Amino acid sequence: MSKYIPGNQKHLSLEDRIYIENELNKGETFKNIARFLCKDPTTISKEVRAHRLSDWYHKGTFYNALNFCIHRFHCRKTNVCGKIILCDVKCTSCPTCNQTCKDFVKEQCKRLDKAPYVCNGCTKKINHCTIAQKYRYDARFADRKYREKLSGSRAGINMTKHELRKKDGIVSPLIEQGQSPYQIITNHPELDMSVRSLYTYLDQGLFTARNIDLKRKPGFKPRKCHKTQITNRTVFEKRLFSDFSELQLSSFVEMDTVHSSRESSKTLLTFFFTKEKLFLAFLLNRCTKGAVRLIFDRLEKRMGTYEFLSVFEYILTDRGSEFGDPVALETGLDEIQRTSIYYCDPMRSGQKGGLEQAHTMLRMVLPKGTSFEFLTQWDVNLIVNHINSTPRESLNGSTPYDAALETLGKETLNAFQLKRIDPDLVNLTPKLIRFNH
């Protein structure tokens, strides 16, 4: 890079390429374009030449649409190919002229051989241009090609065939002897690879051994890909499970969502109070950030800001996309911080095991595959009341409702729309909802 240009040392973005295309259409030079983008002119030159798009225009007569010779307008030759004895048609009108004539010279455009290397900004109209092959610079096409090359250059494994064959000679015989990948990696540090990498190479078929040769892997189903997790990693700053563990809390609230079948978009937002074992559930029409915040705002209005803060002071949840805006959930209606949200580690649902156990009781009434489309909040409250009226051994035979009544108070339970169910009337089967409908 030129020492006179303070470059940012970054890749060209789509916005940069759109600027290049617009300036080329105006007839600007590479030097002026580079000055604006803080790049070296050679960077712009390489970008244009590497990603220019070829366009073929079929010009000429009806019989000879692909004649690219520079002599085609004044050439008088006939029967150059010698195939037809009595042919008196000019060779310039014959499709085979370019392949058979010794004097053929392909027509070239100086604009394509030197800067700007493309037809962008050319003053000559396309319909009047006789050049058969034209080049233009398209910003979106160039950006797509660049991204494909960027990802393709990183595909595959960082290993030569000789190194792979050498590792295969160690790994495959030991797997045939019944050893696990962890055992092989531990006993052979010279392999210089992790257990995860070894599993990946086996899965891709790079070794002689296959997945079927492993002891346990053929018995496991592939893990489902969680495509709805939070993608913005900045929200986890100071909200990780390690930060939560440093608080050493004896009482907090766990939060999660329970999804319906594929036929319905309705979702249940669930809470679990670890000390009282109290379970709450609220029906969401859509599993979105805004829907979750609406439940928070509704509870704050019922309870009051300071009562909400005392009850929901600390919340531990998973990394679902519906919880991807913690600032909005933590900020109350009066711009007062009403709670503090922390996130579990990836694929560690056991870190909020109390709520997962409560979900098993919920699934007794709403089995997996059940559609929530016809559920109402009244139905959900009924299910929650029956769950909270079930005695727990961890509470010495007391129910979560009675434990919460002592710690949270009657007004808070009323705000949650909870009530006690007679022990002999508690029903944790699907008939609980079907009976009421």
C-alpha positions as CSV (number, residue, x, y, z in Angstrom):
1,M,0.0,0.0,0.0
2,S,1.1,3.5,-0.7
3,K,2.6,5.2,2.3
4,Y,0.6,8.3,1.5
5,I,-2.8,6.6,2.0
6,P,-3.9,5.7,5.6
7,G,-5.6,2.4,4.7
8,N,-7.9,0.6,7.2
9,Q,-6.4,-2.8,6.4
10,K,-9.8,-4.3,6.0
11,H,-11.6,-6.2,3.3
12,L,-13.8,-4.4,0.8
13,S,-17.4,-4.4,1.9
14,L,-20.6,-4.5,-0.3
15,E,-20.9,-0.7,0.3
16,D,-17.4,-0.2,-0.9
17,R,-18.1,-2.2,-4.1
18,I,-21.3,-0.3,-4.7
19,Y,-19.3,2.9,-4.5
20,I,-16.7,1.5,-7.0
21,E,-19.5,0.6,-9.4
22,N,-21.2,4.0,-9.2
23,E,-17.9,5.8,-9.7
24,L,-16.9,3.7,-12.6
25,N,-20.2,4.5,-14.2
26,K,-19.3,8.2,-13.8
27,G,-15.9,7.6,-15.5
28,E,-13.8,8.2,-12.3
29,T,-10.3,7.0,-12.2
30,F,-9.0,4.3,-9.9
31,K,-6.9,6.9,-8.1
32,N,-9.9,9.0,-7.1
33,I,-11.9,6.0,-6.1
34,A,-9.0,4.7,-3.9
35,R,-8.5,8.1,-2.3
36,F,-12.1,8.1,-1.1
37,L,-12.0,4.5,0.2
38,C,-8.6,5.0,1.8
39,K,-7.1,2.2,-0.4
40,D,-4.2,1.9,-2.8
41,P,-5.2,2.3,-6.5
42,T,-3.8,-1.2,-7.2
43,T,-6.4,-2.6,-4.7
44,I,-9.2,-1.1,-6.8
45,S,-7.5,-2.3,-10.0
46,K,-7.2,-5.9,-8.8
47,E,-10.7,-5.9,-7.5
48,V,-12.1,-4.8,-10.9
49,R,-10.1,-7.2,-12.9
50,A,-10.7,-10.2,-10.6
51,H,-14.5,-9.7,-10.4
52,R,-15.5,-8.2,-13.7
53,L,-18.5,-9.9,-15.4
54,S,-18.3,-11.0,-19.0
55,D,-21.2,-10.2,-21.3
56,W,-21.4,-11.6,-24.9
57,Y,-23.4,-9.6,-27.4
58,H,-24.2,-11.3,-30.7
59,K,-23.7,-8.7,-33.4
60,G,-23.5,-8.9,-37.2
61,T,-25.8,-10.3,-39.9
62,F,-28.4,-12.9,-39.4
63,Y,-26.2,-15.6,-41.0
64,N,-23.0,-14.7,-39.1
65,A,-23.9,-13.6,-35.6
66,L,-20.5,-14.5,-34.1
67,N,-17.9,-12.9,-36.5
68,F,-15.3,-11.1,-34.4
69,C,-12.8,-10.3,-37.1
70,I,-11.6,-6.7,-37.5
71,H,-11.6,-7.1,-41.3
72,R,-15.3,-8.2,-41.5
73,F,-16.6,-4.9,-42.8
74,H,-14.2,-4.6,-45.9
75,C,-13.3,-8.2,-46.5
76,R,-14.1,-9.6,-50.0
77,K,-12.9,-13.2,-49.6
78,T,-15.1,-16.0,-50.7
79,N,-14.9,-19.8,-50.3
80,V,-11.9,-19.7,-47.8
81,C,-12.9,-23.1,-46.4
82,G,-13.0,-24.8,-49.8
83,K,-16.0,-27.0,-48.8
84,I,-18.4,-25.7,-51.4
85,I,-16.9,-25.3,-54.9
86,L,-19.5,-22.9,-56.4
87,C,-19.9,-20.8,-53.2
88,D,-19.9,-17.1,-54.0
89,V,-21.1,-15.9,-50.6
90,K,-18.8,-13.6,-48.7
91,C,-16.9,-15.3,-45.9
92,T,-17.9,-12.5,-43.5
93,S,-21.4,-13.9,-43.6
94,C,-20.4,-17.4,-42.8
95,P,-20.4,-18.8,-39.3
96,T,-17.1,-20.7,-39.9
97,C,-15.1,-17.6,-41.0
98,N,-13.3,-17.1,-37.6
99,Q,-12.1,-20.7,-37.5
100,T,-10.9,-21.1,-41.2
101,C,-9.5,-17.8,-42.3
102,K,-5.7,-17.4,-41.8
103,D,-6.0,-13.6,-41.7
104,F,-8.5,-13.6,-38.9
105,V,-7.7,-11.0,-36.2
106,K,-10.0,-10.8,-33.2
107,E,-11.4,-7.3,-32.5
108,Q,-10.2,-5.9,-29.2
109,C,-11.1,-2.8,-27.2
110,K,-8.2,-0.8,-25.6
111,R,-10.5,0.1,-22.8
112,L,-10.6,-3.5,-21.7
113,D,-6.9,-4.0,-21.9
114,K,-6.0,-1.2,-19.6
115,A,-7.8,0.8,-16.9
116,P,-10.7,0.7,-16.2
117,Y,-10.8,-2.8,-17.7
118,V,-14.6,-2.7,-17.9
119,C,-17.3,-1.0,-20.0
120,N,-18.7,0.9,-17.1
121,G,-18.7,4.6,-17.9
122,C,-18.1,4.1,-21.7
123,T,-19.5,6.9,-23.7
124,K,-20.2,4.6,-26.7
125,K,-23.7,3.2,-26.6
126,I,-24.0,-0.6,-26.3
127,N,-26.1,-0.9,-29.3
128,H,-23.5,0.9,-31.4
129,C,-20.5,-1.0,-30.1
130,T,-19.3,-3.8,-32.3
131,I,-17.1,-5.6,-29.7
132,A,-18.5,-9.0,-29.2
133,Q,-17.2,-9.7,-25.6
134,K,-17.8,-6.9,-23.1
135,Y,-16.9,-6.7,-19.4
136,R,-18.8,-4.8,-16.7
137,Y,-18.3,-4.4,-13.0
138,D,-21.4,-5.4,-10.9
139,A,-21.0,-4.7,-7.2
140,R,-23.3,-7.5,-5.9
141,F,-21.9,-10.1,-8.3
142,A,-18.4,-9.2,-7.2
143,D,-19.2,-9.3,-3.5
144,R,-20.9,-12.7,-3.9
145,K,-17.9,-14.1,-5.8
146,Y,-15.5,-12.8,-3.2
147,R,-17.5,-14.3,-0.3
148,E,-17.6,-17.6,-2.0
149,K,-13.8,-17.6,-2.5
150,L,-13.2,-16.4,1.1
151,S,-15.2,-19.3,2.5
152,G,-14.0,-21.8,-0.1
153,S,-10.3,-21.1,0.7
154,R,-11.0,-22.2,4.3
155,A,-12.8,-25.4,3.4
156,G,-11.3,-28.8,4.0
157,I,-8.7,-29.9,6.5
158,N,-5.4,-28.2,7.3
159,M,-3.3,-31.4,6.6
160,T,-1.3,-32.9,3.8
161,K,-2.2,-36.4,2.4
162,H,1.0,-37.8,3.9
163,E,0.1,-36.5,7.4
164,L,-3.4,-37.8,7.0
165,R,-2.1,-41.3,5.9
166,K,0.3,-41.3,8.9
167,K,-2.5,-40.5,11.4
168,D,-4.8,-43.0,9.8
169,G,-2.2,-45.7,10.3
170,I,-2.4,-45.0,14.1
171,V,-6.1,-44.3,14.6
172,S,-7.8,-47.0,12.4
173,P,-6.1,-50.1,13.9
174,L,-6.8,-48.9,17.4
175,I,-10.4,-48.3,16.7
176,E,-10.7,-51.8,15.3
177,Q,-9.3,-53.0,18.7
178,G,-12.2,-51.3,20.4
179,Q,-10.4,-48.2,21.7
180,S,-12.3,-45.0,22.0
181,P,-11.2,-41.7,20.4
182,Y,-10.5,-40.2,23.8
183,Q,-8.3,-43.2,24.7
184,I,-6.4,-42.9,21.4
185,I,-5.7,-39.2,21.7
186,T,-4.6,-39.6,25.4
187,N,-2.1,-42.4,24.6
188,H,-0.8,-40.8,21.4
189,P,-0.1,-37.1,21.9
190,E,2.0,-37.1,18.7
191,L,-1.3,-37.1,16.7
192,D,-1.6,-33.4,17.8
193,M,-5.4,-33.2,17.5
194,S,-8.4,-32.9,19.7
195,V,-11.0,-35.6,20.3
196,R,-13.6,-33.4,18.6
197,S,-11.4,-33.2,15.5
198,L,-10.9,-37.0,15.5
199,Y,-14.7,-37.5,15.5
200,T,-15.1,-35.0,12.7
201,Y,-12.5,-36.8,10.5
202,L,-14.2,-40.1,11.1
203,D,-17.6,-38.5,10.3
204,Q,-16.2,-37.1,7.0
205,G,-14.8,-40.5,6.0
206,L,-11.2,-39.3,6.0
207,F,-9.9,-42.3,7.9
208,T,-10.2,-46.0,7.0
209,A,-12.3,-46.5,10.2
210,R,-15.9,-45.4,10.1
211,N,-18.6,-44.3,12.5
212,I,-20.0,-47.8,12.5
213,D,-16.7,-49.1,13.9
214,L,-17.1,-46.9,17.1
215,K,-18.7,-48.6,20.1
216,R,-21.4,-46.1,21.0
217,K,-21.8,-43.5,18.3
218,P,-24.0,-45.7,16.0
219,G,-26.5,-45.9,18.8
220,F,-27.0,-42.1,19.1
221,K,-29.2,-39.9,16.9
222,P,-27.6,-36.7,15.5
223,R,-28.1,-33.7,17.7
224,K,-30.6,-31.2,16.5
225,C,-29.3,-27.9,15.3
226,H,-30.5,-25.0,17.5
227,K,-31.1,-22.4,14.8
228,T,-33.0,-20.0,17.2
229,Q,-30.2,-19.2,19.6
230,I,-28.9,-15.7,20.2
231,T,-26.5,-14.6,17.5
232,N,-25.4,-11.3,19.0
233,R,-22.7,-12.4,21.5
234,T,-22.3,-8.9,23.0
235,V,-25.4,-9.5,25.1
236,F,-23.6,-12.2,27.1
237,E,-21.0,-9.7,28.5
238,K,-21.2,-10.0,32.3
239,R,-24.2,-12.2,32.0
240,L,-22.6,-15.6,31.7
241,F,-23.3,-18.5,34.0
242,S,-19.8,-18.0,35.6
243,D,-20.8,-14.5,36.5
244,F,-24.1,-15.8,37.9
245,S,-22.3,-18.4,40.0
246,E,-20.1,-15.8,41.7
247,L,-23.3,-14.3,43.2
248,Q,-23.8,-17.5,45.3
249,L,-27.6,-17.1,45.4
250,S,-29.8,-19.4,47.4
251,S,-33.0,-18.2,45.7
252,F,-33.6,-17.0,42.2
253,V,-35.9,-17.5,39.2
254,E,-35.4,-19.7,36.2
255,M,-37.0,-18.9,32.8
256,D,-37.6,-20.8,29.6
257,T,-40.1,-21.4,26.8
258,V,-42.1,-24.5,25.9
259,H,-43.0,-24.8,22.2
260,S,-46.2,-26.1,20.7
261,S,-46.4,-28.5,17.7
262,R,-45.5,-27.3,14.3
263,E,-49.1,-26.5,13.5
264,S,-49.2,-23.7,16.0
265,S,-46.9,-20.7,16.7
266,K,-48.1,-20.2,20.3
267,T,-45.6,-20.7,23.0
268,L,-45.5,-20.9,26.8
269,L,-43.2,-18.6,28.8
270,T,-42.4,-20.4,32.0
271,F,-40.8,-19.4,35.3
272,F,-39.6,-21.5,38.3
273,F,-38.8,-20.2,41.8
274,T,-36.0,-22.3,43.1
275,K,-36.7,-21.8,46.8
276,E,-40.5,-22.2,46.8
277,K,-40.6,-24.6,43.7
278,L,-43.3,-22.4,42.3
279,F,-44.1,-22.8,38.6
280,L,-45.6,-20.1,36.4
281,A,-46.6,-20.2,32.7
282,F,-47.9,-17.5,30.3
283,L,-49.2,-18.0,26.8
284,L,-47.5,-16.2,24.0
285,N,-49.0,-15.8,20.5
286,R,-45.5,-15.6,19.0
287,C,-42.2,-16.6,20.4
288,T,-40.5,-13.2,20.0
289,K,-38.6,-10.7,22.1
290,G,-41.5,-8.3,22.1
291,A,-43.9,-10.9,23.3
292,V,-41.7,-11.8,26.3
293,R,-41.3,-8.2,27.2
294,L,-45.1,-7.7,27.1
295,I,-45.4,-10.4,29.8
296,F,-42.8,-8.6,31.9
297,D,-44.6,-5.3,31.6
298,R,-48.0,-6.9,32.4
299,L,-46.6,-8.5,35.6
300,E,-44.9,-5.2,36.6
301,K,-48.3,-3.4,36.3
302,R,-50.0,-6.0,38.4
303,M,-47.4,-6.2,41.1
304,G,-45.8,-2.8,41.1
305,T,-42.2,-2.0,40.2
306,Y,-40.6,-2.6,43.6
307,E,-42.6,-5.7,44.3
308,F,-41.6,-7.1,40.9
309,L,-37.9,-6.2,41.7
310,S,-38.0,-8.1,45.0
311,V,-39.6,-11.2,43.4
312,F,-37.7,-11.3,40.1
313,E,-34.4,-9.9,41.2
314,Y,-32.3,-12.5,39.5
315,I,-33.4,-14.6,36.5
316,L,-31.4,-17.4,34.9
317,T,-32.4,-18.5,31.4
318,D,-31.1,-20.2,28.3
319,R,-29.8,-18.6,25.0
320,G,-33.1,-18.7,23.0
321,S,-33.5,-15.8,20.6
322,E,-36.6,-14.7,22.4
323,F,-34.4,-13.7,25.3
324,G,-31.9,-11.8,23.0
325,D,-32.7,-8.3,24.3
326,P,-31.9,-8.4,28.0
327,V,-31.7,-4.7,28.4
328,A,-35.4,-4.3,27.4
329,L,-36.4,-7.0,29.9
330,E,-34.3,-5.5,32.7
331,T,-35.7,-2.0,32.2
332,G,-39.0,-1.3,33.8
333,L,-41.9,1.0,32.7
334,D,-40.4,3.9,34.7
335,E,-36.9,3.2,33.3
336,I,-36.0,1.5,36.6
337,Q,-34.0,-1.7,36.5
338,R,-36.5,-4.3,37.6
339,T,-34.4,-7.5,37.2
340,S,-31.0,-8.9,36.3
341,I,-30.8,-11.6,33.6
342,Y,-28.1,-14.2,33.2
343,Y,-27.6,-17.0,30.6
344,C,-26.8,-20.7,31.0
345,D,-23.8,-22.1,29.1
346,P,-24.6,-23.6,25.6
347,M,-26.2,-27.1,25.7
348,R,-26.3,-27.0,29.5
349,S,-30.0,-27.1,30.3
350,G,-29.1,-28.9,33.6
351,Q,-27.9,-25.6,35.0
352,K,-31.6,-24.7,35.4
353,G,-32.6,-28.2,36.3
354,G,-35.5,-27.2,38.5
355,L,-37.4,-25.7,35.6
356,E,-36.7,-28.7,33.4
357,Q,-38.2,-31.0,36.1
358,A,-41.3,-28.7,36.2
359,H,-41.6,-29.1,32.5
360,T,-41.9,-32.8,32.9
361,M,-45.0,-32.3,35.0
362,L,-46.3,-29.8,32.4
363,R,-45.8,-32.4,29.7
364,M,-48.0,-34.8,31.7
365,V,-50.9,-32.6,30.8
366,L,-49.6,-31.3,27.5
367,P,-47.6,-34.1,25.9
368,K,-45.1,-33.4,23.2
369,G,-46.8,-32.9,19.9
370,T,-49.8,-31.2,21.5
371,S,-50.9,-28.0,19.7
372,F,-51.4,-24.9,21.8
373,E,-53.5,-23.3,19.2
374,F,-56.8,-23.6,21.2
375,L,-55.3,-23.0,24.6
376,T,-56.3,-19.9,26.6
377,Q,-54.5,-18.3,29.5
378,W,-57.3,-19.6,31.7
379,D,-56.4,-23.2,30.6
380,V,-52.7,-22.5,31.4
381,N,-53.5,-21.1,34.8
382,L,-55.6,-24.2,35.6
383,I,-52.6,-26.5,34.7
384,V,-50.2,-24.3,36.7
385,N,-52.6,-24.4,39.8
386,H,-52.7,-28.2,39.7
387,I,-48.9,-28.4,39.4
388,N,-48.3,-26.0,42.3
389,S,-50.8,-28.0,44.4
390,T,-48.7,-31.2,44.2
391,P,-46.7,-31.9,47.4
392,R,-42.9,-32.0,47.0
393,E,-40.5,-34.1,48.9
394,S,-37.9,-31.3,48.8
395,L,-40.5,-29.1,50.7
396,N,-41.1,-31.8,53.3
397,G,-44.5,-32.7,51.9
398,S,-45.6,-29.1,51.4
399,T,-47.0,-27.7,48.1
400,P,-45.2,-25.0,46.2
401,Y,-48.4,-22.8,46.6
402,D,-48.2,-23.1,50.4
403,A,-44.4,-22.4,50.4
404,A,-44.9,-19.3,48.2
405,L,-47.7,-18.1,50.4
406,E,-45.3,-17.8,53.3
407,T,-42.5,-16.1,51.5
408,L,-44.1,-14.1,48.7
409,G,-47.5,-13.3,50.3
410,K,-51.1,-13.6,49.2
411,E,-51.1,-10.4,47.0
412,T,-48.2,-11.7,44.9
413,L,-50.0,-15.0,44.3
414,N,-53.1,-13.1,43.4
415,A,-51.1,-11.1,40.8
416,F,-50.0,-14.4,39.4
417,Q,-53.7,-15.6,39.3
418,L,-52.9,-18.6,41.4
419,K,-55.1,-20.6,43.7
420,R,-55.0,-23.8,45.7
421,I,-56.5,-27.0,44.4
422,D,-57.9,-29.6,46.7
423,P,-55.4,-32.5,47.0
424,D,-58.0,-35.1,45.9
425,L,-58.9,-33.0,42.8
426,V,-55.3,-32.6,41.5
427,N,-55.2,-34.0,38.0
428,L,-51.9,-34.2,36.0
429,T,-53.2,-35.9,32.9
430,P,-54.4,-34.6,29.5
431,K,-58.0,-35.1,30.7
432,L,-57.6,-31.9,32.8
433,I,-57.9,-29.8,29.7
434,R,-60.1,-32.0,27.6
435,F,-62.6,-32.2,30.4
436,N,-63.0,-28.5,30.5
437,H,-63.5,-28.3,26.7
